[in-house]
């Protein structure tokens, strides 16, 4: 019962968190960090 319930939400969370939050924050942090450094210099 614990493994079945733990695996169901974990798989759904990983799939949803791996596509949106991973690509959104990484793609937004990379350009933002580079632009901020370039403007500061």
mmCIF entry with sequence, helices, sheets and N, C-alpha, C, O atoms, coordinates in Angstrom:
data_MODEL
# 
_entry.id   MODEL 
# 
_entity.id                         1 
_entity.type                       polymer 
_entity.pdbx_number_of_molecules   1 
# 
_entity_poly.entity_id                      1 
_entity_poly.type                           'polypeptide(L)' 
_entity_poly.nstd_linkage                   no 
_entity_poly.nstd_monomer                   no 
_entity_poly.pdbx_seq_one_letter_code       
;(UNK)(UNK)(UNK)(UNK)(UNK)(UNK)(UNK)(UNK)(UNK)(UNK)(UNK)(UNK)(UNK)(UNK)(UNK)(UNK)
(UNK)(UNK)(UNK)(UNK)(UNK)(UNK)(UNK)(UNK)(UNK)(UNK)(UNK)(UNK)(UNK)(UNK)(UNK)(UNK)
(UNK)(UNK)(UNK)(UNK)(UNK)(UNK)(UNK)(UNK)(UNK)
;
_entity_poly.pdbx_seq_one_letter_code_can   XXXXXXXXXXXXXXXXXXXXXXXXXXXXXXXXXXXXXXXXX 
_entity_poly.pdbx_strand_id                 A 
# 
loop_
_entity_poly_seq.entity_id 
_entity_poly_seq.num 
_entity_poly_seq.mon_id 
_entity_poly_seq.hetero 
1 1  UNK n 
1 2  UNK n 
1 3  UNK n 
1 4  UNK n 
1 5  UNK n 
1 6  UNK n 
1 7  UNK n 
1 8  UNK n 
1 9  UNK n 
1 10 UNK n 
1 11 UNK n 
1 12 UNK n 
1 13 UNK n 
1 14 UNK n 
1 15 UNK n 
1 16 UNK n 
1 17 UNK n 
1 18 UNK n 
1 19 UNK n 
1 20 UNK n 
1 21 UNK n 
1 22 UNK n 
1 23 UNK n 
1 24 UNK n 
1 25 UNK n 
1 26 UNK n 
1 27 UNK n 
1 28 UNK n 
1 29 UNK n 
1 30 UNK n 
1 31 UNK n 
1 32 UNK n 
1 33 UNK n 
1 34 UNK n 
1 35 UNK n 
1 36 UNK n 
1 37 UNK n 
1 38 UNK n 
1 39 UNK n 
1 40 UNK n 
1 41 UNK n 
# 
_struct_asym.id          A 
_struct_asym.entity_id   1 
# 
loop_
_struct_conf.conf_type_id 
_struct_conf.id 
_struct_conf.pdbx_PDB_helix_id 
_struct_conf.beg_label_comp_id 
_struct_conf.beg_label_asym_id 
_struct_conf.beg_label_seq_id 
_struct_conf.pdbx_beg_PDB_ins_code 
_struct_conf.end_label_comp_id 
_struct_conf.end_label_asym_id 
_struct_conf.end_label_seq_id 
_struct_conf.pdbx_end_PDB_ins_code 
_struct_conf.beg_auth_comp_id 
_struct_conf.beg_auth_asym_id 
_struct_conf.beg_auth_seq_id 
_struct_conf.end_auth_comp_id 
_struct_conf.end_auth_asym_id 
_struct_conf.end_auth_seq_id 
_struct_conf.pdbx_PDB_helix_class 
_struct_conf.details 
_struct_conf.pdbx_PDB_helix_length 
HELX_P HELX_P1 AA1 UNK A 2  ? UNK A 16 ? UNK A 2  UNK A 16 1 ? 15 
HELX_P HELX_P2 AA2 UNK A 17 ? UNK A 21 ? UNK A 17 UNK A 21 3 ? 5  
HELX_P HELX_P3 AA3 UNK A 22 ? UNK A 40 ? UNK A 22 UNK A 40 1 ? 19 
# 
_struct_conf_type.id          HELX_P 
_struct_conf_type.criteria    ? 
_struct_conf_type.reference   ? 
# 
loop_
_atom_site.group_PDB 
_atom_site.id 
_atom_site.type_symbol 
_atom_site.label_atom_id 
_atom_site.label_alt_id 
_atom_site.label_comp_id 
_atom_site.label_asym_id 
_atom_site.label_entity_id 
_atom_site.label_seq_id 
_atom_site.pdbx_PDB_ins_code 
_atom_site.Cartn_x 
_atom_site.Cartn_y 
_atom_site.Cartn_z 
_atom_site.occupancy 
_atom_site.B_iso_or_equiv 
_atom_site.pdbx_formal_charge 
_atom_site.auth_seq_id 
_atom_site.auth_comp_id 
_atom_site.auth_asym_id 
_atom_site.auth_atom_id 
_atom_site.pdbx_PDB_model_num 
ATOM 1   N N  . UNK A 1 1  ? 0.848  -1.206 0.000   1.00 0.00 ? 1  UNK A N  1 
ATOM 2   C CA . UNK A 1 1  ? 0.000  0.000  0.000   1.00 0.00 ? 1  UNK A CA 1 
ATOM 3   C C  . UNK A 1 1  ? 0.891  1.266  0.000   1.00 0.00 ? 1  UNK A C  1 
ATOM 4   O O  . UNK A 1 1  ? 0.587  2.252  -0.672  1.00 0.00 ? 1  UNK A O  1 
ATOM 5   N N  . UNK A 1 2  ? 1.943  1.213  0.734   1.00 0.00 ? 2  UNK A N  1 
ATOM 6   C CA . UNK A 1 2  ? 2.812  2.409  0.804   1.00 0.00 ? 2  UNK A CA 1 
ATOM 7   C C  . UNK A 1 2  ? 3.595  2.580  -0.495  1.00 0.00 ? 2  UNK A C  1 
ATOM 8   O O  . UNK A 1 2  ? 3.784  3.697  -0.976  1.00 0.00 ? 2  UNK A O  1 
ATOM 9   N N  . UNK A 1 3  ? 4.045  1.466  -1.052  1.00 0.00 ? 3  UNK A N  1 
ATOM 10  C CA . UNK A 1 3  ? 4.852  1.557  -2.288  1.00 0.00 ? 3  UNK A CA 1 
ATOM 11  C C  . UNK A 1 3  ? 3.954  1.966  -3.466  1.00 0.00 ? 3  UNK A C  1 
ATOM 12  O O  . UNK A 1 3  ? 4.357  2.764  -4.313  1.00 0.00 ? 3  UNK A O  1 
ATOM 13  N N  . UNK A 1 4  ? 2.782  1.434  -3.509  1.00 0.00 ? 4  UNK A N  1 
ATOM 14  C CA . UNK A 1 4  ? 1.877  1.736  -4.646  1.00 0.00 ? 4  UNK A CA 1 
ATOM 15  C C  . UNK A 1 4  ? 1.513  3.229  -4.620  1.00 0.00 ? 4  UNK A C  1 
ATOM 16  O O  . UNK A 1 4  ? 1.515  3.894  -5.656  1.00 0.00 ? 4  UNK A O  1 
ATOM 17  N N  . UNK A 1 5  ? 1.213  3.726  -3.466  1.00 0.00 ? 5  UNK A N  1 
ATOM 18  C CA . UNK A 1 5  ? 0.801  5.145  -3.369  1.00 0.00 ? 5  UNK A CA 1 
ATOM 19  C C  . UNK A 1 5  ? 2.008  6.079  -3.550  1.00 0.00 ? 5  UNK A C  1 
ATOM 20  O O  . UNK A 1 5  ? 1.876  7.192  -4.057  1.00 0.00 ? 5  UNK A O  1 
ATOM 21  N N  . UNK A 1 6  ? 3.150  5.612  -3.136  1.00 0.00 ? 6  UNK A N  1 
ATOM 22  C CA . UNK A 1 6  ? 4.356  6.463  -3.226  1.00 0.00 ? 6  UNK A CA 1 
ATOM 23  C C  . UNK A 1 6  ? 4.856  6.513  -4.675  1.00 0.00 ? 6  UNK A C  1 
ATOM 24  O O  . UNK A 1 6  ? 5.390  7.529  -5.120  1.00 0.00 ? 6  UNK A O  1 
ATOM 25  N N  . UNK A 1 7  ? 4.680  5.426  -5.390  1.00 0.00 ? 7  UNK A N  1 
ATOM 26  C CA . UNK A 1 7  ? 5.172  5.377  -6.783  1.00 0.00 ? 7  UNK A CA 1 
ATOM 27  C C  . UNK A 1 7  ? 4.219  6.117  -7.727  1.00 0.00 ? 7  UNK A C  1 
ATOM 28  O O  . UNK A 1 7  ? 4.660  6.726  -8.701  1.00 0.00 ? 7  UNK A O  1 
ATOM 29  N N  . UNK A 1 8  ? 2.952  6.067  -7.450  1.00 0.00 ? 8  UNK A N  1 
ATOM 30  C CA . UNK A 1 8  ? 1.978  6.726  -8.367  1.00 0.00 ? 8  UNK A CA 1 
ATOM 31  C C  . UNK A 1 8  ? 2.202  8.247  -8.386  1.00 0.00 ? 8  UNK A C  1 
ATOM 32  O O  . UNK A 1 8  ? 2.389  8.813  -9.462  1.00 0.00 ? 8  UNK A O  1 
ATOM 33  N N  . UNK A 1 9  ? 2.189  8.900  -7.266  1.00 0.00 ? 9  UNK A N  1 
ATOM 34  C CA . UNK A 1 9  ? 2.377  10.362 -7.234  1.00 0.00 ? 9  UNK A CA 1 
ATOM 35  C C  . UNK A 1 9  ? 3.801  10.758 -7.626  1.00 0.00 ? 9  UNK A C  1 
ATOM 36  O O  . UNK A 1 9  ? 4.022  11.815 -8.218  1.00 0.00 ? 9  UNK A O  1 
ATOM 37  N N  . UNK A 1 10 ? 4.739  9.917  -7.297  1.00 0.00 ? 10 UNK A N  1 
ATOM 38  C CA . UNK A 1 10 ? 6.147  10.233 -7.619  1.00 0.00 ? 10 UNK A CA 1 
ATOM 39  C C  . UNK A 1 10 ? 6.336  10.243 -9.137  1.00 0.00 ? 10 UNK A C  1 
ATOM 40  O O  . UNK A 1 10 ? 6.999  11.129 -9.677  1.00 0.00 ? 10 UNK A O  1 
ATOM 41  N N  . UNK A 1 11 ? 5.763  9.274  -9.811  1.00 0.00 ? 11 UNK A N  1 
ATOM 42  C CA . UNK A 1 11 ? 5.920  9.206  -11.280 1.00 0.00 ? 11 UNK A CA 1 
ATOM 43  C C  . UNK A 1 11 ? 5.209  10.387 -11.946 1.00 0.00 ? 11 UNK A C  1 
ATOM 44  O O  . UNK A 1 11 ? 5.717  10.970 -12.904 1.00 0.00 ? 11 UNK A O  1 
ATOM 45  N N  . UNK A 1 12 ? 4.052  10.724 -11.437 1.00 0.00 ? 12 UNK A N  1 
ATOM 46  C CA . UNK A 1 12 ? 3.285  11.837 -12.047 1.00 0.00 ? 12 UNK A CA 1 
ATOM 47  C C  . UNK A 1 12 ? 3.999  13.166 -11.752 1.00 0.00 ? 12 UNK A C  1 
ATOM 48  O O  . UNK A 1 12 ? 4.049  14.049 -12.608 1.00 0.00 ? 12 UNK A O  1 
ATOM 49  N N  . UNK A 1 13 ? 4.528  13.296 -10.582 1.00 0.00 ? 13 UNK A N  1 
ATOM 50  C CA . UNK A 1 13 ? 5.217  14.543 -10.203 1.00 0.00 ? 13 UNK A CA 1 
ATOM 51  C C  . UNK A 1 13 ? 6.520  14.702 -10.995 1.00 0.00 ? 13 UNK A C  1 
ATOM 52  O O  . UNK A 1 13 ? 6.864  15.795 -11.445 1.00 0.00 ? 13 UNK A O  1 
ATOM 53  N N  . UNK A 1 14 ? 7.220  13.599 -11.150 1.00 0.00 ? 14 UNK A N  1 
ATOM 54  C CA . UNK A 1 14 ? 8.513  13.650 -11.877 1.00 0.00 ? 14 UNK A CA 1 
ATOM 55  C C  . UNK A 1 14 ? 8.272  14.020 -13.340 1.00 0.00 ? 14 UNK A C  1 
ATOM 56  O O  . UNK A 1 14 ? 8.988  14.847 -13.906 1.00 0.00 ? 14 UNK A O  1 
ATOM 57  N N  . UNK A 1 15 ? 7.276  13.412 -13.934 1.00 0.00 ? 15 UNK A N  1 
ATOM 58  C CA . UNK A 1 15 ? 6.984  13.673 -15.358 1.00 0.00 ? 15 UNK A CA 1 
ATOM 59  C C  . UNK A 1 15 ? 6.548  15.119 -15.550 1.00 0.00 ? 15 UNK A C  1 
ATOM 60  O O  . UNK A 1 15 ? 6.935  15.756 -16.529 1.00 0.00 ? 15 UNK A O  1 
ATOM 61  N N  . UNK A 1 16 ? 5.773  15.625 -14.658 1.00 0.00 ? 16 UNK A N  1 
ATOM 62  C CA . UNK A 1 16 ? 5.264  17.000 -14.805 1.00 0.00 ? 16 UNK A CA 1 
ATOM 63  C C  . UNK A 1 16 ? 6.349  18.003 -14.375 1.00 0.00 ? 16 UNK A C  1 
ATOM 64  O O  . UNK A 1 16 ? 6.482  19.073 -14.970 1.00 0.00 ? 16 UNK A O  1 
ATOM 65  N N  . UNK A 1 17 ? 7.094  17.660 -13.375 1.00 0.00 ? 17 UNK A N  1 
ATOM 66  C CA . UNK A 1 17 ? 8.138  18.586 -12.878 1.00 0.00 ? 17 UNK A CA 1 
ATOM 67  C C  . UNK A 1 17 ? 9.394  18.528 -13.746 1.00 0.00 ? 17 UNK A C  1 
ATOM 68  O O  . UNK A 1 17 ? 10.223 19.437 -13.723 1.00 0.00 ? 17 UNK A O  1 
ATOM 69  N N  . UNK A 1 18 ? 9.515  17.464 -14.497 1.00 0.00 ? 18 UNK A N  1 
ATOM 70  C CA . UNK A 1 18 ? 10.734 17.308 -15.321 1.00 0.00 ? 18 UNK A CA 1 
ATOM 71  C C  . UNK A 1 18 ? 10.595 18.040 -16.663 1.00 0.00 ? 18 UNK A C  1 
ATOM 72  O O  . UNK A 1 18 ? 11.595 18.328 -17.321 1.00 0.00 ? 18 UNK A O  1 
ATOM 73  N N  . UNK A 1 19 ? 9.382  18.332 -17.055 1.00 0.00 ? 19 UNK A N  1 
ATOM 74  C CA . UNK A 1 19 ? 9.196  18.964 -18.381 1.00 0.00 ? 19 UNK A CA 1 
ATOM 75  C C  . UNK A 1 19 ? 9.017  20.476 -18.259 1.00 0.00 ? 19 UNK A C  1 
ATOM 76  O O  . UNK A 1 19 ? 9.570  21.227 -19.062 1.00 0.00 ? 19 UNK A O  1 
ATOM 77  N N  . UNK A 1 20 ? 8.269  20.924 -17.287 1.00 0.00 ? 20 UNK A N  1 
ATOM 78  C CA . UNK A 1 20 ? 7.990  22.374 -17.208 1.00 0.00 ? 20 UNK A CA 1 
ATOM 79  C C  . UNK A 1 20 ? 8.981  23.101 -16.284 1.00 0.00 ? 20 UNK A C  1 
ATOM 80  O O  . UNK A 1 20 ? 9.680  24.006 -16.740 1.00 0.00 ? 20 UNK A O  1 
ATOM 81  N N  . UNK A 1 21 ? 9.056  22.739 -15.038 1.00 0.00 ? 21 UNK A N  1 
ATOM 82  C CA . UNK A 1 21 ? 9.935  23.444 -14.091 1.00 0.00 ? 21 UNK A CA 1 
ATOM 83  C C  . UNK A 1 21 ? 11.413 23.294 -14.435 1.00 0.00 ? 21 UNK A C  1 
ATOM 84  O O  . UNK A 1 21 ? 12.209 24.191 -14.159 1.00 0.00 ? 21 UNK A O  1 
ATOM 85  N N  . UNK A 1 22 ? 11.777 22.187 -15.024 1.00 0.00 ? 22 UNK A N  1 
ATOM 86  C CA . UNK A 1 22 ? 13.211 21.968 -15.347 1.00 0.00 ? 22 UNK A CA 1 
ATOM 87  C C  . UNK A 1 22 ? 13.622 22.802 -16.559 1.00 0.00 ? 22 UNK A C  1 
ATOM 88  O O  . UNK A 1 22 ? 14.699 23.399 -16.563 1.00 0.00 ? 22 UNK A O  1 
ATOM 89  N N  . UNK A 1 23 ? 12.785 22.846 -17.573 1.00 0.00 ? 23 UNK A N  1 
ATOM 90  C CA . UNK A 1 23 ? 13.133 23.594 -18.804 1.00 0.00 ? 23 UNK A CA 1 
ATOM 91  C C  . UNK A 1 23 ? 12.880 25.099 -18.599 1.00 0.00 ? 23 UNK A C  1 
ATOM 92  O O  . UNK A 1 23 ? 13.595 25.934 -19.152 1.00 0.00 ? 23 UNK A O  1 
ATOM 93  N N  . UNK A 1 24 ? 11.884 25.423 -17.822 1.00 0.00 ? 24 UNK A N  1 
ATOM 94  C CA . UNK A 1 24 ? 11.550 26.849 -17.624 1.00 0.00 ? 24 UNK A CA 1 
ATOM 95  C C  . UNK A 1 24 ? 12.598 27.573 -16.779 1.00 0.00 ? 24 UNK A C  1 
ATOM 96  O O  . UNK A 1 24 ? 13.111 28.610 -17.199 1.00 0.00 ? 24 UNK A O  1 
ATOM 97  N N  . UNK A 1 25 ? 12.923 27.054 -15.612 1.00 0.00 ? 25 UNK A N  1 
ATOM 98  C CA . UNK A 1 25 ? 13.907 27.732 -14.750 1.00 0.00 ? 25 UNK A CA 1 
ATOM 99  C C  . UNK A 1 25 ? 15.307 27.721 -15.355 1.00 0.00 ? 25 UNK A C  1 
ATOM 100 O O  . UNK A 1 25 ? 16.027 28.715 -15.261 1.00 0.00 ? 25 UNK A O  1 
ATOM 101 N N  . UNK A 1 26 ? 15.693 26.634 -15.961 1.00 0.00 ? 26 UNK A N  1 
ATOM 102 C CA . UNK A 1 26 ? 17.056 26.543 -16.549 1.00 0.00 ? 26 UNK A CA 1 
ATOM 103 C C  . UNK A 1 26 ? 17.173 27.500 -17.738 1.00 0.00 ? 26 UNK A C  1 
ATOM 104 O O  . UNK A 1 26 ? 18.165 28.220 -17.850 1.00 0.00 ? 26 UNK A O  1 
ATOM 105 N N  . UNK A 1 27 ? 16.200 27.518 -18.603 1.00 0.00 ? 27 UNK A N  1 
ATOM 106 C CA . UNK A 1 27 ? 16.259 28.365 -19.807 1.00 0.00 ? 27 UNK A CA 1 
ATOM 107 C C  . UNK A 1 27 ? 16.129 29.838 -19.399 1.00 0.00 ? 27 UNK A C  1 
ATOM 108 O O  . UNK A 1 27 ? 16.669 30.715 -20.074 1.00 0.00 ? 27 UNK A O  1 
ATOM 109 N N  . UNK A 1 28 ? 15.434 30.107 -18.327 1.00 0.00 ? 28 UNK A N  1 
ATOM 110 C CA . UNK A 1 28 ? 15.232 31.504 -17.900 1.00 0.00 ? 28 UNK A CA 1 
ATOM 111 C C  . UNK A 1 28 ? 16.422 31.975 -17.058 1.00 0.00 ? 28 UNK A C  1 
ATOM 112 O O  . UNK A 1 28 ? 16.774 33.155 -17.083 1.00 0.00 ? 28 UNK A O  1 
ATOM 113 N N  . UNK A 1 29 ? 17.032 31.061 -16.324 1.00 0.00 ? 29 UNK A N  1 
ATOM 114 C CA . UNK A 1 29 ? 18.178 31.441 -15.471 1.00 0.00 ? 29 UNK A CA 1 
ATOM 115 C C  . UNK A 1 29 ? 19.441 31.668 -16.306 1.00 0.00 ? 29 UNK A C  1 
ATOM 116 O O  . UNK A 1 29 ? 20.240 32.554 -16.002 1.00 0.00 ? 29 UNK A O  1 
ATOM 117 N N  . UNK A 1 30 ? 19.613 30.878 -17.338 1.00 0.00 ? 30 UNK A N  1 
ATOM 118 C CA . UNK A 1 30 ? 20.836 30.996 -18.165 1.00 0.00 ? 30 UNK A CA 1 
ATOM 119 C C  . UNK A 1 30 ? 20.889 32.351 -18.875 1.00 0.00 ? 30 UNK A C  1 
ATOM 120 O O  . UNK A 1 30 ? 21.893 33.055 -18.763 1.00 0.00 ? 30 UNK A O  1 
ATOM 121 N N  . UNK A 1 31 ? 19.845 32.732 -19.594 1.00 0.00 ? 31 UNK A N  1 
ATOM 122 C CA . UNK A 1 31 ? 19.838 34.013 -20.317 1.00 0.00 ? 31 UNK A CA 1 
ATOM 123 C C  . UNK A 1 31 ? 19.821 35.192 -19.342 1.00 0.00 ? 31 UNK A C  1 
ATOM 124 O O  . UNK A 1 31 ? 20.428 36.229 -19.612 1.00 0.00 ? 31 UNK A O  1 
ATOM 125 N N  . UNK A 1 32 ? 19.149 35.041 -18.245 1.00 0.00 ? 32 UNK A N  1 
ATOM 126 C CA . UNK A 1 32 ? 19.049 36.149 -17.269 1.00 0.00 ? 32 UNK A CA 1 
ATOM 127 C C  . UNK A 1 32 ? 20.405 36.388 -16.602 1.00 0.00 ? 32 UNK A C  1 
ATOM 128 O O  . UNK A 1 32 ? 20.818 37.530 -16.402 1.00 0.00 ? 32 UNK A O  1 
ATOM 129 N N  . UNK A 1 33 ? 21.078 35.312 -16.269 1.00 0.00 ? 33 UNK A N  1 
ATOM 130 C CA . UNK A 1 33 ? 22.393 35.439 -15.596 1.00 0.00 ? 33 UNK A CA 1 
ATOM 131 C C  . UNK A 1 33 ? 23.418 36.046 -16.573 1.00 0.00 ? 33 UNK A C  1 
ATOM 132 O O  . UNK A 1 33 ? 24.227 36.889 -16.185 1.00 0.00 ? 33 UNK A O  1 
ATOM 133 N N  . UNK A 1 34 ? 23.376 35.624 -17.799 1.00 0.00 ? 34 UNK A N  1 
ATOM 134 C CA . UNK A 1 34 ? 24.345 36.137 -18.806 1.00 0.00 ? 34 UNK A CA 1 
ATOM 135 C C  . UNK A 1 34 ? 24.039 37.607 -19.118 1.00 0.00 ? 34 UNK A C  1 
ATOM 136 O O  . UNK A 1 34 ? 24.960 38.410 -19.265 1.00 0.00 ? 34 UNK A O  1 
ATOM 137 N N  . UNK A 1 35 ? 22.798 37.952 -19.217 1.00 0.00 ? 35 UNK A N  1 
ATOM 138 C CA . UNK A 1 35 ? 22.437 39.344 -19.559 1.00 0.00 ? 35 UNK A CA 1 
ATOM 139 C C  . UNK A 1 35 ? 22.763 40.256 -18.372 1.00 0.00 ? 35 UNK A C  1 
ATOM 140 O O  . UNK A 1 35 ? 23.217 41.386 -18.555 1.00 0.00 ? 35 UNK A O  1 
ATOM 141 N N  . UNK A 1 36 ? 22.530 39.762 -17.168 1.00 0.00 ? 36 UNK A N  1 
ATOM 142 C CA . UNK A 1 36 ? 22.785 40.589 -15.973 1.00 0.00 ? 36 UNK A CA 1 
ATOM 143 C C  . UNK A 1 36 ? 24.291 40.869 -15.858 1.00 0.00 ? 36 UNK A C  1 
ATOM 144 O O  . UNK A 1 36 ? 24.695 41.987 -15.539 1.00 0.00 ? 36 UNK A O  1 
ATOM 145 N N  . UNK A 1 37 ? 25.089 39.880 -16.112 1.00 0.00 ? 37 UNK A N  1 
ATOM 146 C CA . UNK A 1 37 ? 26.563 40.039 -16.018 1.00 0.00 ? 37 UNK A CA 1 
ATOM 147 C C  . UNK A 1 37 ? 27.045 40.983 -17.136 1.00 0.00 ? 37 UNK A C  1 
ATOM 148 O O  . UNK A 1 37 ? 27.911 41.828 -16.912 1.00 0.00 ? 37 UNK A O  1 
ATOM 149 N N  . UNK A 1 38 ? 26.492 40.832 -18.297 1.00 0.00 ? 38 UNK A N  1 
ATOM 150 C CA . UNK A 1 38 ? 26.926 41.646 -19.455 1.00 0.00 ? 38 UNK A CA 1 
ATOM 151 C C  . UNK A 1 38 ? 26.556 43.113 -19.206 1.00 0.00 ? 38 UNK A C  1 
ATOM 152 O O  . UNK A 1 38 ? 27.334 44.010 -19.530 1.00 0.00 ? 38 UNK A O  1 
ATOM 153 N N  . UNK A 1 39 ? 25.395 43.356 -18.643 1.00 0.00 ? 39 UNK A N  1 
ATOM 154 C CA . UNK A 1 39 ? 24.941 44.742 -18.421 1.00 0.00 ? 39 UNK A CA 1 
ATOM 155 C C  . UNK A 1 39 ? 25.764 45.357 -17.280 1.00 0.00 ? 39 UNK A C  1 
ATOM 156 O O  . UNK A 1 39 ? 26.093 46.542 -17.311 1.00 0.00 ? 39 UNK A O  1 
ATOM 157 N N  . UNK A 1 40 ? 26.086 44.551 -16.292 1.00 0.00 ? 40 UNK A N  1 
ATOM 158 C CA . UNK A 1 40 ? 26.840 45.072 -15.131 1.00 0.00 ? 40 UNK A CA 1 
ATOM 159 C C  . UNK A 1 40 ? 28.254 45.479 -15.576 1.00 0.00 ? 40 UNK A C  1 
ATOM 160 O O  . UNK A 1 40 ? 28.782 46.496 -15.126 1.00 0.00 ? 40 UNK A O  1 
ATOM 161 N N  . UNK A 1 41 ? 28.850 44.691 -16.446 1.00 0.00 ? 41 UNK A N  1 
ATOM 162 C CA . UNK A 1 41 ? 30.224 44.982 -16.904 1.00 0.00 ? 41 UNK A CA 1 
ATOM 163 C C  . UNK A 1 41 ? 30.185 46.181 -17.847 1.00 0.00 ? 41 UNK A C  1 
ATOM 164 O O  . UNK A 1 41 ? 31.225 46.602 -18.353 1.00 0.00 ? 41 UNK A O  1 
# 
